[in-house]
């Protein structure tokens, strides 16, 4: 019998698939480790790592068109900052203070369980002064004196809206495109689609600071990869001796030993991938290698000893303290300099259901100077031209008071029907206001921007058509903007 015929008769389907996958597995490993594999192995003895310029690729064919942004820094104010007390000032509210909110304004809108039992909904004008700033005479609260000085560099969008009215579904919605958990986060989509030009740092970095107000839980799934390969999930950068958990080598293991162990582990994982074809095996290989490189890149990143004194003066006194929002803003700029595509800073504490004047004053003091400094710093370094900065939360606050209204105190409930977000850099028109709300700052009357539109705009500036960045899962072409209509807000773009 012909030997080839005999082999074909004896070959089972499982053997055929396994043997055919072996060269694919080797090719996948080679492309995954890419040019870094050689330099890392060859130079392991001196502890050197691959050049950040080598990068890691994304989906073939992306970007879809020439991008304006190379990277994004998202300053996320978790809890829902009050647009009424910060940016969306209506002089008419002064005359309406204490009066009942007309029923036709509130309409049939869903309200939370915290105010559903209220019999009265008194209008509360902000207890803070507003002044006009910049060439376009933009109103900004005196809570934000530093951001007020950069209004000519930012676009303030006052007509953002969402259907979600409670924190967890709302923050999940704006970060993943769905109110239900399990979907991929915006940063993970960007990592998956575009990859990263830096081979030694994650494509998606998350930092969290705890404000001085009431805190809402932040779950890791907000920066999770969902159904995307897990290597695209956000990596949390923490203050302290271990910026990334489990990154250090155990006692008694030096860098050469770690390198040899990873090489052997990669061989075993390659065999596993060749046999079973599980894409998570590829992820394990990639993440082990990334962790090895991060052992050098992360300590260098978080060491601010090379920053001049003027940097700390610009970002404010809190910037000298690890773990503060100001300090993390400096780290965000350093990540931008190193080409990290998506950095997200969460600042908790904006959920002011009561004692709002005191709470929001502290929150704004935490973020005002660092937020403005970040924009100015990027601009001075020539990075703002291709870095998109976003500032905002998951929803806004109501014009009516939650609970009793006194002469010097009030609270505001959640409000998803309209809230304010500002953007800067990377092709965003500077010094403009977009969208308009009614005199009660309750309903949008001009140019509504859904949170899906906001995410479509972010992708657009990165050169991505949100309709074409998809991933097949559960029989559907999943995307971060979901199945409902969404569009980039071209009116705020250059």
Order of alpha helices (4+ residues) and beta strands (2+ residues): alpha-alpha-alpha-beta-alpha-alpha-beta-beta-alpha-beta-alpha-alpha-beta-beta-alpha-alpha-alpha-alpha-beta-alpha-beta-beta-beta-beta-beta-beta-beta-beta-alpha-beta-beta
